[in-house]
Amino acid sequence: MTATLPAPTTAQWTPEQWQDWRDEVRRLAAERDAVVLAHNYQAAQIQDVADHVGDSLALSRIAAASTASTIVFAGVHFMAETAKILSPEKTVLVPDAAAGCSLADTITADQLRAWKAEHPGAAVVSYVNTTAEVKAETDICCTSSNAVEVVESIPADREVLFLPDQFLGAHVQRVTGRTNMRIWMGECHVHAGISPTDLRQSIEDAPDAEVLVHPECGCATSALWMVGQGDLPSDRVHVLSTGAMLDQARRTTAKRVLVATEIGMLHQLRQANPAAAFEAVNPRAECPYMKMSTPEKLLRALREGRDEVTVDPDVAARARSAVEAMIALGTPSLVGE
């Protein structure tokens, strides 16, 4: 059966049309020998139809271990690149090749090379939320959950260049006490827009709630300051990656949980623990790039084999070395953003 898709948007789709779409996605995935991956920030319908849902690095590693010959990555472009880096022999498709990332775009390979020239001998630590070209200029990658361990693995007397996220870098520097750490002034415009004011207002409205804050958020430092000032109990405030947020959601006994990250994450948290009420600190924190992977474009990728993501083999090899250096540390968690 071929689904009949109405125009112009999915907003008016009936339950039957949604079911037709899901059936067609699964049929085409089987026909193309494809594994469908969806990032935590994707629309709920795309998360629900995917084979796997998670953060970008975990999904890339799942893709590498999969026997499927094609990877369809519903996310942003650098995520599909990472999948291609770890699975060079596979075809990698992304529903919309124009889906970029405001954080990854804050630094280019040329800018990184110039920064390295200013700090000869420094170790370069790049967040996985970077382009393949930037990863290729990197000594070791990190995720938001293992960034502290990665930086601590570098000799204390060696200078560290940390990029691109300034809020994650500040969090790592605060935890490690590293004074010879230079931080690139990049940010995710969505996470940066979740402000200390948003956090304070949410906490005032729900004083007994548990609080989950992504370290890329502009309010992460404020949350920890409020704990230090005694405004919030330390056992109710957690600065966590998306994967760690899911772990916390499964074990929490809180009735109400405030969440500071992109709002697509709420779908996974609510599925993990239906007994708790998960609420966005900023309900407007929606990434337009993530939402470019629409249901129609996912179907198009499977039907037409577009848009394929390629990475220059030399760039991919050097980028893979930086990712594998992180994996070789054996840190306890390799969940990403």
C-alpha positions in Angstrom: 0.0 0.0 0.0 1.2 3.5 -0.8 0.1 6.2 1.6 -1.9 9.1 0.3 -0.4 12.2 1.8 -2.6 15.3 2.0 -1.3 18.8 1.3 0.0 21.2 2.5 0.9 20.1 6.0 0.4 17.3 8.5 -1.7 19.5 10.8 -5.0 18.2 9.3 -4.0 14.5 9.0 -6.6 12.1 10.4 -5.5 9.1 12.6 -5.9 6.9 9.6 -3.6 9.1 7.5 -1.0 9.0 10.3 -1.2 5.2 10.3 -0.8 5.1 6.5 2.3 7.3 6.9 3.8 5.0 9.6 3.1 1.9 7.5 4.7 3.5 4.5 7.8 4.5 6.4 8.3 1.0 7.7 7.6 -0.6 4.3 10.1 1.7 2.6 12.7 1.2 5.3 12.5 -2.6 4.9 12.6 -2.2 1.1 15.7 0.0 1.3 17.4 -2.0 4.0 17.5 1.1 6.1 17.6 1.8 9.9 15.7 4.9 10.8 17.3 7.0 13.6 15.6 10.0 15.3 17.2 12.5 17.6 15.5 13.3 20.9 14.6 16.8 19.6 12.6 15.5 16.6 8.8 15.8 16.4 7.0 13.1 18.5 5.6 11.3 15.4 9.1 10.9 13.9 10.5 9.6 17.2 7.7 7.1 17.4 8.2 5.7 13.9 12.0 5.4 14.2 13.9 2.2 15.0 16.0 4.1 17.6 15.7 7.4 19.4 18.6 9.1 21.3 21.4 11.6 21.2 23.6 12.0 18.1 26.6 10.0 19.2 24.6 7.1 20.7 22.6 6.9 17.5 25.8 7.0 15.3 27.2 4.1 17.3 23.9 2.2 16.9 24.1 2.8 13.2 27.7 1.6 13.0 26.7 -1.7 14.8 23.6 -2.1 12.6 23.6 -4.6 9.7 21.5 -2.2 7.6 23.2 -0.9 4.5 21.4 2.5 4.7 21.1 5.0 7.7 18.3 7.5 7.6 19.2 10.1 10.3 16.3 12.4 11.3 18.4 15.1 12.9 20.7 17.9 11.8 23.5 17.7 9.3 26.5 17.3 11.6 24.8 14.3 13.2 24.4 12.5 9.8 28.1 13.4 9.2 29.1 11.7 12.5 27.2 8.6 11.4 29.0 8.6 8.1 32.4 9.0 9.9 31.7 5.9 12.0 30.1 4.0 9.1 32.0 5.0 6.0 30.8 2.0 4.0 27.1 2.8 4.5 24.8 5.1 2.7 23.7 7.9 5.0 20.6 10.0 4.3 19.2 13.0 6.1 15.6 14.2 5.4 16.8 17.8 4.8 20.4 18.6 4.0 19.8 22.2 4.9 19.1 21.3 8.5 22.1 23.0 10.1 23.1 23.7 13.7 23.6 27.2 15.2 26.2 25.7 17.7 28.2 23.8 15.1 28.2 26.8 12.9 29.9 29.0 15.5 33.4 27.6 14.5 34.9 26.6 11.2 38.0 24.5 10.6 39.9 27.6 9.5 39.0 29.4 12.7 40.1 26.4 14.7 43.4 26.2 12.9 44.0 29.9 13.6 43.2 29.3 17.3 45.6 26.4 17.5 48.3 28.5 15.9 47.9 31.0 18.8 48.2 28.2 21.4 50.9 25.8 20.1 50.9 22.5 22.0 47.4 22.9 23.4 45.1 19.9 23.4 41.9 20.5 21.4 38.7 19.1 22.9 35.7 19.4 20.6 32.1 18.7 21.5 30.5 16.2 19.2 28.2 19.0 18.1 30.7 20.1 15.4 31.3 19.6 11.7 33.5 16.8 10.3 36.1 19.4 9.3 36.3 20.7 12.9 36.5 17.2 14.3 39.4 16.5 11.9 41.4 19.3 13.6 40.6 17.9 17.0 42.7 15.7 19.4 39.7 14.3 21.3 36.0 14.7 21.1 33.6 14.8 24.1 29.9 14.6 24.9 28.1 16.7 27.5 28.1 13.7 29.8 31.8 12.8 29.6 33.3 16.3 28.9 34.7 16.5 32.5 36.3 13.0 32.2 37.8 13.9 28.8 39.4 17.2 30.1 40.6 15.4 33.2 42.4 12.8 31.0 44.6 15.5 29.6 47.8 16.2 31.7 47.2 19.1 34.1 50.1 21.1 32.8 48.9 21.0 29.2 46.7 23.9 27.9 43.2 22.9 26.7 41.2 24.5 23.9 37.6 23.6 24.5 35.0 24.2 21.8 32.4 25.2 20.7 29.9 25.6 23.5 30.8 28.3 26.1 28.2 27.1 28.6 29.3 23.5 28.6 32.9 24.7 28.7 32.2 26.9 31.8 30.5 23.9 33.4 33.6 21.7 32.8 35.9 24.4 34.0 33.9 24.9 37.2 33.9 21.1 37.9 37.5 20.5 37.0 39.0 23.8 38.4 41.2 23.8 35.3 42.8 27.3 35.0 44.7 26.6 31.7 41.5 26.0 29.7 40.5 28.3 26.9 36.8 28.3 25.9 35.4 29.2 22.5 32.5 31.6 22.7 30.0 29.6 20.8 26.4 28.7 21.8 23.3 26.9 20.7 20.8 29.7 20.2 18.0 27.5 21.6 19.7 26.5 24.8 21.2 30.0 25.3 17.7 31.3 25.1 16.6 29.4 28.1 17.6 32.2 30.5 18.1 32.5 34.3 14.9 34.5 34.3 13.0 31.6 32.8 14.4 29.3 35.3 13.7 31.5 38.3 10.1 32.1 37.2 9.5 28.3 36.7 10.9 27.5 40.1 8.8 30.2 41.7 5.7 28.7 40.0 6.7 25.2 41.1 8.8 25.4 44.2 8.7 21.7 45.0 9.6 20.5 41.5 12.8 18.6 40.5 14.9 20.5 37.9 16.8 19.0 35.0 19.1 21.4 33.2 21.2 20.7 30.0 24.7 22.1 30.4 24.4 24.0 27.1 21.7 26.2 28.6 22.2 29.8 29.5 20.6 29.1 32.9 23.0 26.3 33.9 25.3 28.5 35.9 22.3 30.2 37.5 20.9 26.9 38.6 24.1 25.9 40.4 24.4 29.4 41.9 20.8 29.1 43.3 21.9 25.7 44.9 25.0 27.4 46.3 22.9 30.2 47.8 20.5 27.8 49.4 17.6 28.8 47.2 17.2 25.3 45.8 18.0 21.9 47.5 21.0 20.3 45.8 19.3 17.0 45.5 16.6 18.4 43.3 18.8 20.2 40.7 20.6 18.1 38.1 22.8 19.4 35.2 22.6 16.5 32.8 22.9 15.5 29.1 19.8 14.3 27.4 20.7 10.7 27.9 21.3 11.3 31.6 18.0 13.2 31.8 16.2 10.0 30.6 18.0 8.0 33.3 16.9 10.5 36.0 13.3 10.5 34.6 13.1 6.8 35.0 14.1 6.8 38.7 12.6 10.1 40.0 9.8 10.0 42.4 9.0 13.7 41.9 5.4 14.6 40.8 6.6 17.6 38.8 9.8 18.0 36.9 11.0 21.3 35.2 13.2 20.6 32.1 15.6 23.1 30.6 16.4 21.9 27.1 14.9 21.7 23.6 11.2 20.9 24.0 11.3 17.8 21.8 13.0 16.0 24.7 9.7 16.1 26.7 8.2 13.3 24.6 10.9 10.8 25.6 10.8 11.9 29.3 7.1 11.6 29.5 7.3 8.1 27.9 10.0 7.1 30.4 7.9 8.1 33.4 4.2 8.8 32.8 3.6 9.3 36.6 5.6 12.6 36.6 4.6 15.9 35.0 7.5 17.1 32.8 7.3 20.8 32.0 9.5 23.0 29.8 11.3 25.8 31.6 10.9 27.7 28.3 8.0 26.3 26.2 9.4 28.3 23.2 12.7 26.5 23.2 12.2 24.7 19.9 15.0 24.2 17.4 13.8 25.2 13.9 16.6 23.1 12.3 15.6 19.9 14.1 12.0 20.4 13.0 13.1 20.6 9.3 13.0 16.8 9.3 9.2 16.7 8.7 7.2 13.5 8.2 6.9 14.3 4.5 10.7 14.7 4.1 11.4 11.5 6.0 9.2 9.7 3.6 10.9 11.4 0.7 14.3 10.3 1.9 13.2 6.7 2.0 11.4 6.8 -1.3 13.9 8.8 -3.3 17.2 8.1 -1.5 17.8 11.8 -0.6 19.6 13.7 0.8 22.8 11.7 0.9 25.6 12.9 3.2 29.2 12.4 2.2 32.4 13.2 4.0 35.8 13.5 2.3 37.7 10.2 3.2 40.8 12.0 4.6 38.6 14.3 6.7 36.6 11.4 7.9 39.7 9.4 8.9 41.1 12.3 11.0 37.7 13.0 12.5 37.2 9.3 13.3 40.5 9.4 15.2 39.2 12.1 17.5 36.0 10.3 18.2 37.8 7.0 18.8 40.2 8.7 21.2 37.2 9.6 23.4 35.7 6.1 23.2 39.1 4.6 24.1 38.9 6.4 27.5 36.3 4.0 28.5 34.3 6.7 30.3 31.2 5.4 32.0 28.7 7.0 29.7 28.9 7.9 26.0 25.5 9.6 25.7 25.9 12.8 23.8 24.1 16.2 23.7 
